[in-house]
């Protein structure tokens, strides 16, 4: 039997939605900018956390 429960599925769906948004931002060229203040995101931070959405002032993920 699968170990997946509804909570696991919800987590996966959230992650996929998040990746979708990152891919869209890559496509339109806003991936490297904070979504809140448009500050360019530090390259090292982006390497450490590829799904990073925002600058350190707005650390919440997309
Ligand atoms: Zn910001």
PDB file of the backbone (N, CA, C, O) and the ligand in Angstrom, with CONECT records:
HET     ZN  A 101       1
ATOM      1  N   UNK A   1       0.838  -1.210   0.000  1.00  0.00           N
ATOM      2  CA  UNK A   1       0.000   0.000   0.000  1.00  0.00           C
ATOM      3  C   UNK A   1       0.868   1.253   0.000  1.00  0.00           C
ATOM      4  O   UNK A   1       1.981   1.259   0.527  1.00  0.00           O
ATOM      5  N   UNK A   2       0.353   2.282  -0.584  1.00  0.00           N
ATOM      6  CA  UNK A   2       1.077   3.550  -0.622  1.00  0.00           C
ATOM      7  C   UNK A   2       1.173   4.186   0.755  1.00  0.00           C
ATOM      8  O   UNK A   2       0.247   4.113   1.564  1.00  0.00           O
ATOM      9  N   UNK A   3       2.305   4.803   0.994  1.00  0.00           N
ATOM     10  CA  UNK A   3       2.485   5.542   2.243  1.00  0.00           C
ATOM     11  C   UNK A   3       1.839   6.925   2.150  1.00  0.00           C
ATOM     12  O   UNK A   3       1.711   7.626   3.154  1.00  0.00           O
ATOM     13  N   UNK A   4       1.436   7.307   0.945  1.00  0.00           N
ATOM     14  CA  UNK A   4       0.912   8.662   0.769  1.00  0.00           C
ATOM     15  C   UNK A   4      -0.453   8.807   1.426  1.00  0.00           C
ATOM     16  O   UNK A   4      -1.319   7.944   1.287  1.00  0.00           O
ATOM     17  N   UNK A   5      -0.627   9.885   2.126  1.00  0.00           N
ATOM     18  CA  UNK A   5      -1.951  10.242   2.638  1.00  0.00           C
ATOM     19  C   UNK A   5      -2.324  11.603   2.063  1.00  0.00           C
ATOM     20  O   UNK A   5      -1.563  12.188   1.292  1.00  0.00           O
ATOM     21  N   UNK A   6      -3.473  12.092   2.431  1.00  0.00           N
ATOM     22  CA  UNK A   6      -3.923  13.374   1.871  1.00  0.00           C
ATOM     23  C   UNK A   6      -2.958  14.509   2.190  1.00  0.00           C
ATOM     24  O   UNK A   6      -2.767  15.430   1.395  1.00  0.00           O
ATOM     25  N   UNK A   7      -2.354  14.420   3.372  1.00  0.00           N
ATOM     26  CA  UNK A   7      -1.426  15.478   3.753  1.00  0.00           C
ATOM     27  C   UNK A   7      -0.199  15.473   2.848  1.00  0.00           C
ATOM     28  O   UNK A   7       0.282  16.530   2.442  1.00  0.00           O
ATOM     29  N   UNK A   8       0.308  14.275   2.532  1.00  0.00           N
ATOM     30  CA  UNK A   8       1.450  14.169   1.627  1.00  0.00           C
ATOM     31  C   UNK A   8       1.101  14.731   0.264  1.00  0.00           C
ATOM     32  O   UNK A   8       1.890  15.460  -0.337  1.00  0.00           O
ATOM     33  N   UNK A   9      -0.079  14.392  -0.222  1.00  0.00           N
ATOM     34  CA  UNK A   9      -0.508  14.877  -1.536  1.00  0.00           C
ATOM     35  C   UNK A   9      -0.599  16.397  -1.530  1.00  0.00           C
ATOM     36  O   UNK A   9      -0.181  17.055  -2.482  1.00  0.00           O
ATOM     37  N   UNK A  10      -1.147  16.950  -0.455  1.00  0.00           N
ATOM     38  CA  UNK A  10      -1.260  18.410  -0.362  1.00  0.00           C
ATOM     39  C   UNK A  10       0.113  19.055  -0.369  1.00  0.00           C
ATOM     40  O   UNK A  10       0.309  20.095  -0.997  1.00  0.00           O
ATOM     41  N   UNK A  11       1.067  18.445   0.329  1.00  0.00           N
ATOM     42  CA  UNK A  11       2.428  18.988   0.360  1.00  0.00           C
ATOM     43  C   UNK A  11       3.050  18.952  -1.027  1.00  0.00           C
ATOM     44  O   UNK A  11       3.696  19.910  -1.450  1.00  0.00           O
ATOM     45  N   UNK A  12       2.854  17.847  -1.730  1.00  0.00           N
ATOM     46  CA  UNK A  12       3.399  17.722  -3.082  1.00  0.00           C
ATOM     47  C   UNK A  12       2.754  18.751  -4.007  1.00  0.00           C
ATOM     48  O   UNK A  12       3.438  19.384  -4.810  1.00  0.00           O
ATOM     49  N   UNK A  13       1.443  18.914  -3.891  1.00  0.00           N
ATOM     50  CA  UNK A  13       0.753  19.894  -4.741  1.00  0.00           C
ATOM     51  C   UNK A  13       1.267  21.301  -4.467  1.00  0.00           C
ATOM     52  O   UNK A  13       1.459  22.085  -5.396  1.00  0.00           O
ATOM     53  N   UNK A  14       1.491  21.624  -3.191  1.00  0.00           N
ATOM     54  CA  UNK A  14       2.014  22.938  -2.844  1.00  0.00           C
ATOM     55  C   UNK A  14       3.386  23.142  -3.472  1.00  0.00           C
ATOM     56  O   UNK A  14       3.677  24.204  -4.021  1.00  0.00           O
ATOM     57  N   UNK A  15       4.230  22.107  -3.385  1.00  0.00           N
ATOM     58  CA  UNK A  15       5.579  22.207  -3.944  1.00  0.00           C
ATOM     59  C   UNK A  15       5.526  22.372  -5.453  1.00  0.00           C
ATOM     60  O   UNK A  15       6.256  23.185  -6.019  1.00  0.00           O
ATOM     61  N   UNK A  16       4.666  21.604  -6.104  1.00  0.00           N
ATOM     62  CA  UNK A  16       4.566  21.702  -7.563  1.00  0.00           C
ATOM     63  C   UNK A  16       4.058  23.075  -7.982  1.00  0.00           C
ATOM     64  O   UNK A  16       4.552  23.655  -8.949  1.00  0.00           O
ATOM     65  N   UNK A  17       3.067  23.595  -7.252  1.00  0.00           N
ATOM     66  CA  UNK A  17       2.579  24.941  -7.554  1.00  0.00           C
ATOM     67  C   UNK A  17       3.701  25.956  -7.405  1.00  0.00           C
ATOM     68  O   UNK A  17       3.809  26.901  -8.186  1.00  0.00           O
ATOM     69  N   UNK A  18       4.529  25.749  -6.399  1.00  0.00           N
ATOM     70  CA  UNK A  18       5.627  26.652  -6.138  1.00  0.00           C
ATOM     71  C   UNK A  18       6.644  26.597  -7.275  1.00  0.00           C
ATOM     72  O   UNK A  18       7.112  27.629  -7.756  1.00  0.00           O
ATOM     73  N   UNK A  19       6.978  25.382  -7.695  1.00  0.00           N
ATOM     74  CA  UNK A  19       7.925  25.213  -8.798  1.00  0.00           C
ATOM     75  C   UNK A  19       7.352  25.849 -10.065  1.00  0.00           C
ATOM     76  O   UNK A  19       8.079  26.486 -10.828  1.00  0.00           O
ATOM     77  N   UNK A  20       6.048  25.675 -10.286  1.00  0.00           N
ATOM     78  CA  UNK A  20       5.394  26.309 -11.431  1.00  0.00           C
ATOM     79  C   UNK A  20       5.615  27.811 -11.423  1.00  0.00           C
ATOM     80  O   UNK A  20       5.929  28.405 -12.455  1.00  0.00           O
ATOM     81  N   UNK A  21       5.452  28.422 -10.262  1.00  0.00           N
ATOM     82  CA  UNK A  21       5.616  29.877 -10.172  1.00  0.00           C
ATOM     83  C   UNK A  21       7.062  30.274 -10.440  1.00  0.00           C
ATOM     84  O   UNK A  21       7.323  31.278 -11.102  1.00  0.00           O
ATOM     85  N   UNK A  22       8.016  29.467  -9.915  1.00  0.00           N
ATOM     86  CA  UNK A  22       9.430  29.765 -10.154  1.00  0.00           C
ATOM     87  C   UNK A  22       9.737  29.659 -11.647  1.00  0.00           C
ATOM     88  O   UNK A  22      10.438  30.505 -12.203  1.00  0.00           O
ATOM     89  N   UNK A  23       9.208  28.613 -12.294  1.00  0.00           N
ATOM     90  CA  UNK A  23       9.451  28.449 -13.732  1.00  0.00           C
ATOM     91  C   UNK A  23       8.866  29.623 -14.511  1.00  0.00           C
ATOM     92  O   UNK A  23       9.478  30.102 -15.465  1.00  0.00           O
ATOM     93  N   UNK A  24       7.696  30.082 -14.112  1.00  0.00           N
ATOM     94  CA  UNK A  24       7.081  31.226 -14.773  1.00  0.00           C
ATOM     95  C   UNK A  24       7.944  32.476 -14.584  1.00  0.00           C
ATOM     96  O   UNK A  24       8.117  33.268 -15.510  1.00  0.00           O
ATOM     97  N   UNK A  25       8.480  32.641 -13.373  1.00  0.00           N
ATOM     98  CA  UNK A  25       9.335  33.801 -13.119  1.00  0.00           C
ATOM     99  C   UNK A  25      10.628  33.705 -13.922  1.00  0.00           C
ATOM    100  O   UNK A  25      11.143  34.719 -14.394  1.00  0.00           O
ATOM    101  N   UNK A  26      11.160  32.481 -14.080  1.00  0.00           N
ATOM    102  CA  UNK A  26      12.334  32.301 -14.931  1.00  0.00           C
ATOM    103  C   UNK A  26      12.009  32.717 -16.358  1.00  0.00           C
ATOM    104  O   UNK A  26      12.808  33.367 -17.032  1.00  0.00           O
ATOM    105  N   UNK A  27      10.799  32.321 -16.810  1.00  0.00           N
ATOM    106  CA  UNK A  27      10.389  32.589 -18.188  1.00  0.00           C
ATOM    107  C   UNK A  27      10.268  34.083 -18.455  1.00  0.00           C
ATOM    108  O   UNK A  27      10.708  34.573 -19.495  1.00  0.00           O
ATOM    109  N   UNK A  28       9.669  34.803 -17.512  1.00  0.00           N
ATOM    110  CA  UNK A  28       9.443  36.230 -17.734  1.00  0.00           C
ATOM    111  C   UNK A  28      10.611  37.081 -17.238  1.00  0.00           C
ATOM    112  O   UNK A  28      10.613  38.298 -17.418  1.00  0.00           O
ATOM    113  N   UNK A  29      11.611  36.437 -16.610  1.00  0.00           N
ATOM    114  CA  UNK A  29      12.822  37.153 -16.245  1.00  0.00           C
ATOM    115  C   UNK A  29      12.789  37.852 -14.898  1.00  0.00           C
ATOM    116  O   UNK A  29      13.592  38.751 -14.651  1.00  0.00           O
ATOM    117  N   UNK A  30      11.868  37.452 -14.018  1.00  0.00           N
ATOM    118  CA  UNK A  30      11.801  38.081 -12.698  1.00  0.00           C
ATOM    119  C   UNK A  30      12.334  37.163 -11.605  1.00  0.00           C
ATOM    120  O   UNK A  30      12.205  37.465 -10.419  1.00  0.00           O
ATOM    121  N   UNK A  31      12.937  36.038 -12.005  1.00  0.00           N
ATOM    122  CA  UNK A  31      13.372  35.038 -11.030  1.00  0.00           C
ATOM    123  C   UNK A  31      14.386  35.605 -10.043  1.00  0.00           C
ATOM    124  O   UNK A  31      14.370  35.253  -8.863  1.00  0.00           O
ATOM    125  N   UNK A  32      15.271  36.486 -10.523  1.00  0.00           N
ATOM    126  CA  UNK A  32      16.354  36.968  -9.678  1.00  0.00           C
ATOM    127  C   UNK A  32      15.993  38.221  -8.899  1.00  0.00           C
ATOM    128  O   UNK A  32      16.864  38.841  -8.290  1.00  0.00           O
ATOM    129  N   UNK A  33      14.734  38.598  -8.910  1.00  0.00           N
ATOM    130  CA  UNK A  33      14.323  39.789  -8.175  1.00  0.00           C
ATOM    131  C   UNK A  33      13.307  39.425  -7.101  1.00  0.00           C
ATOM    132  O   UNK A  33      12.491  38.520  -7.274  1.00  0.00           O
ATOM    133  N   UNK A  34      13.377  40.157  -5.980  1.00  0.00           N
ATOM    134  CA  UNK A  34      12.389  39.989  -4.921  1.00  0.00           C
ATOM    135  C   UNK A  34      10.995  40.279  -5.477  1.00  0.00           C
ATOM    136  O   UNK A  34      10.799  41.241  -6.219  1.00  0.00           O
ATOM    137  N   UNK A  35      10.038  39.439  -5.110  1.00  0.00           N
ATOM    138  CA  UNK A  35       8.676  39.633  -5.612  1.00  0.00           C
ATOM    139  C   UNK A  35       7.996  40.831  -4.966  1.00  0.00           C
ATOM    140  O   UNK A  35       7.025  41.366  -5.501  1.00  0.00           O
ATOM    141  N   UNK A  36       8.507  41.246  -3.821  1.00  0.00           N
ATOM    142  CA  UNK A  36       7.871  42.344  -3.088  1.00  0.00           C
ATOM    143  C   UNK A  36       8.475  43.692  -3.499  1.00  0.00           C
ATOM    144  O   UNK A  36       7.746  44.623  -3.839  1.00  0.00           O
ATOM    145  N   UNK A  37       9.813  43.794  -3.465  1.00  0.00           N
ATOM    146  CA  UNK A  37      10.443  45.104  -3.679  1.00  0.00           C
ATOM    147  C   UNK A  37      11.322  45.129  -4.927  1.00  0.00           C
ATOM    148  O   UNK A  37      11.934  46.153  -5.228  1.00  0.00           O
ATOM    149  N   UNK A  38      11.392  44.002  -5.666  1.00  0.00           N
ATOM    150  CA  UNK A  38      12.157  43.919  -6.913  1.00  0.00           C
ATOM    151  C   UNK A  38      13.663  44.085  -6.715  1.00  0.00           C
ATOM    152  O   UNK A  38      14.392  44.281  -7.688  1.00  0.00           O
ATOM    153  N   UNK A  39      14.139  44.010  -5.469  1.00  0.00           N
ATOM    154  CA  UNK A  39      15.578  44.015  -5.233  1.00  0.00           C
ATOM    155  C   UNK A  39      16.194  42.757  -5.823  1.00  0.00           C
ATOM    156  O   UNK A  39      15.659  41.665  -5.632  1.00  0.00           O
ATOM    157  N   UNK A  40      17.323  42.890  -6.545  1.00  0.00           N
ATOM    158  CA  UNK A  40      17.982  41.674  -7.041  1.00  0.00           C
ATOM    159  C   UNK A  40      18.385  40.770  -5.884  1.00  0.00           C
ATOM    160  O   UNK A  40      18.916  41.234  -4.875  1.00  0.00           O
ATOM    161  N   UNK A  41      18.125  39.468  -6.041  1.00  0.00           N
ATOM    162  CA  UNK A  41      18.441  38.512  -4.984  1.00  0.00           C
ATOM    163  C   UNK A  41      19.902  38.110  -5.106  1.00  0.00           C
ATOM    164  O   UNK A  41      20.397  37.841  -6.201  1.00  0.00           O
ATOM    165  N   UNK A  42      20.582  38.072  -3.972  1.00  0.00           N
ATOM    166  CA  UNK A  42      21.987  37.679  -3.914  1.00  0.00           C
ATOM    167  C   UNK A  42      22.207  36.324  -4.587  1.00  0.00           C
ATOM    168  O   UNK A  42      21.504  35.354  -4.306  1.00  0.00           O
ATOM    169  N   UNK A  43      23.193  36.278  -5.476  1.00  0.00           N
ATOM    170  CA  UNK A  43      23.452  35.053  -6.245  1.00  0.00           C
ATOM    171  C   UNK A  43      23.742  33.860  -5.334  1.00  0.00           C
ATOM    172  O   UNK A  43      23.256  32.757  -5.587  1.00  0.00           O
ATOM    173  N   UNK A  44      24.529  34.071  -4.276  1.00  0.00           N
ATOM    174  CA  UNK A  44      24.877  32.979  -3.356  1.00  0.00           C
ATOM    175  C   UNK A  44      23.634  32.457  -2.661  1.00  0.00           C
ATOM    176  O   UNK A  44      23.493  31.251  -2.461  1.00  0.00           O
ATOM    177  N   UNK A  45      22.728  33.361  -2.289  1.00  0.00           N
ATOM    178  CA  UNK A  45      21.485  32.934  -1.656  1.00  0.00           C
ATOM    179  C   UNK A  45      20.646  32.107  -2.625  1.00  0.00           C
ATOM    180  O   UNK A  45      20.009  31.125  -2.244  1.00  0.00           O
ATOM    181  N   UNK A  46      20.665  32.528  -3.879  1.00  0.00           N
ATOM    182  CA  UNK A  46      19.889  31.827  -4.898  1.00  0.00           C
ATOM    183  C   UNK A  46      20.456  30.420  -5.126  1.00  0.00           C
ATOM    184  O   UNK A  46      19.709  29.460  -5.313  1.00  0.00           O
ATOM    185  N   UNK A  47      21.789  30.318  -5.106  1.00  0.00           N
ATOM    186  CA  UNK A  47      22.428  29.010  -5.264  1.00  0.00           C
ATOM    187  C   UNK A  47      22.097  28.108  -4.080  1.00  0.00           C
ATOM    188  O   UNK A  47      21.859  26.911  -4.247  1.00  0.00           O
ATOM    189  N   UNK A  48      22.083  28.690  -2.881  1.00  0.00           N
ATOM    190  CA  UNK A  48      21.828  27.895  -1.679  1.00  0.00           C
ATOM    191  C   UNK A  48      20.368  27.473  -1.615  1.00  0.00           C
ATOM    192  O   UNK A  48      20.043  26.381  -1.149  1.00  0.00           O
ATOM    193  N   UNK A  49      19.487  28.360  -2.093  1.00  0.00           N
ATOM    194  CA  UNK A  49      18.047  28.095  -2.027  1.00  0.00           C
ATOM    195  C   UNK A  49      17.436  28.439  -3.374  1.00  0.00           C
ATOM    196  O   UNK A  49      16.936  29.548  -3.562  1.00  0.00           O
ATOM    197  N   UNK A  50      17.470  27.494  -4.320  1.00  0.00           N
ATOM    198  CA  UNK A  50      17.015  27.794  -5.691  1.00  0.00           C
ATOM    199  C   UNK A  50      15.564  28.252  -5.772  1.00  0.00           C
ATOM    200  O   UNK A  50      15.178  28.933  -6.722  1.00  0.00           O
ATOM    201  N   UNK A  51      14.759  27.881  -4.778  1.00  0.00           N
ATOM    202  CA  UNK A  51      13.357  28.297  -4.812  1.00  0.00           C
ATOM    203  C   UNK A  51      13.132  29.587  -4.033  1.00  0.00           C
ATOM    204  O   UNK A  51      11.994  29.975  -3.767  1.00  0.00           O
ATOM    205  N   UNK A  52      14.218  30.237  -3.677  1.00  0.00           N
ATOM    206  CA  UNK A  52      14.103  31.507  -2.966  1.00  0.00           C
ATOM    207  C   UNK A  52      13.284  32.492  -3.792  1.00  0.00           C
ATOM    208  O   UNK A  52      13.522  32.664  -4.987  1.00  0.00           O
ATOM    209  N   UNK A  53      12.336  33.123  -3.155  1.00  0.00           N
ATOM    210  CA  UNK A  53      11.453  34.010  -3.884  1.00  0.00           C
ATOM    211  C   UNK A  53      11.820  35.468  -3.689  1.00  0.00           C
ATOM    212  O   UNK A  53      11.657  36.281  -4.598  1.00  0.00           O
ATOM    213  N   UNK A  54      12.312  35.798  -2.517  1.00  0.00           N
ATOM    214  CA  UNK A  54      12.395  37.195  -2.142  1.00  0.00           C
ATOM    215  C   UNK A  54      13.749  37.540  -1.513  1.00  0.00           C
ATOM    216  O   UNK A  54      14.556  36.662  -1.206  1.00  0.00           O
ATOM    217  N   UNK A  55      13.969  38.835  -1.333  1.00  0.00           N
ATOM    218  CA  UNK A  55      15.178  39.321  -0.694  1.00  0.00           C
ATOM    219  C   UNK A  55      15.107  39.068   0.815  1.00  0.00           C
ATOM    220  O   UNK A  55      14.059  38.671   1.326  1.00  0.00           O
ATOM    221  N   UNK A  56      16.226  39.297   1.538  1.00  0.00           N
ATOM    222  CA  UNK A  56      16.219  39.025   2.979  1.00  0.00           C
ATOM    223  C   UNK A  56      15.206  39.866   3.762  1.00  0.00           C
ATOM    224  O   UNK A  56      14.810  39.487   4.864  1.00  0.00           O
ATOM    225  N   UNK A  57      14.788  40.999   3.202  1.00  0.00           N
ATOM    226  CA  UNK A  57      13.793  41.821   3.883  1.00  0.00           C
ATOM    227  C   UNK A  57      12.388  41.239   3.772  1.00  0.00           C
ATOM    228  O   UNK A  57      11.505  41.551   4.571  1.00  0.00           O
ATOM    229  N   UNK A  58      12.202  40.396   2.775  1.00  0.00           N
ATOM    230  CA  UNK A  58      10.888  39.782   2.548  1.00  0.00           C
ATOM    231  C   UNK A  58      11.096  38.277   2.376  1.00  0.00           C
ATOM    232  O   UNK A  58      10.905  37.743   1.283  1.00  0.00           O
ATOM    233  N   UNK A  59      11.484  37.601   3.445  1.00  0.00           N
ATOM    234  CA  UNK A  59      11.988  36.220   3.311  1.00  0.00           C
ATOM    235  C   UNK A  59      10.909  35.163   3.073  1.00  0.00           C
ATOM    236  O   UNK A  59      11.241  34.004   2.825  1.00  0.00           O
ATOM    237  N   UNK A  60       9.655  35.524   3.140  1.00  0.00           N
ATOM    238  CA  UNK A  60       8.637  34.492   2.947  1.00  0.00           C
ATOM    239  C   UNK A  60       8.728  33.928   1.527  1.00  0.00           C
ATOM    240  O   UNK A  60       8.996  34.661   0.574  1.00  0.00           O
ATOM    241  N   UNK A  61       8.507  32.643   1.401  1.00  0.00           N
ATOM    242  CA  UNK A  61       8.555  32.011   0.082  1.00  0.00           C
ATOM    243  C   UNK A  61       7.304  32.371  -0.701  1.00  0.00           C
ATOM    244  O   UNK A  61       6.286  32.772  -0.138  1.00  0.00           O
ATOM    245  N   UNK A  62       7.408  32.217  -2.016  1.00  0.00           N
ATOM    246  CA  UNK A  62       6.271  32.520  -2.892  1.00  0.00           C
ATOM    247  C   UNK A  62       5.073  31.805  -2.370  1.00  0.00           C
ATOM    248  O   UNK A  62       3.991  31.910  -2.947  1.00  0.00           O
TER     249      UNK A  62
HETATM  250 ZN    ZN A 101      12.176  42.490  -0.928  1.00  0.00          ZN
END
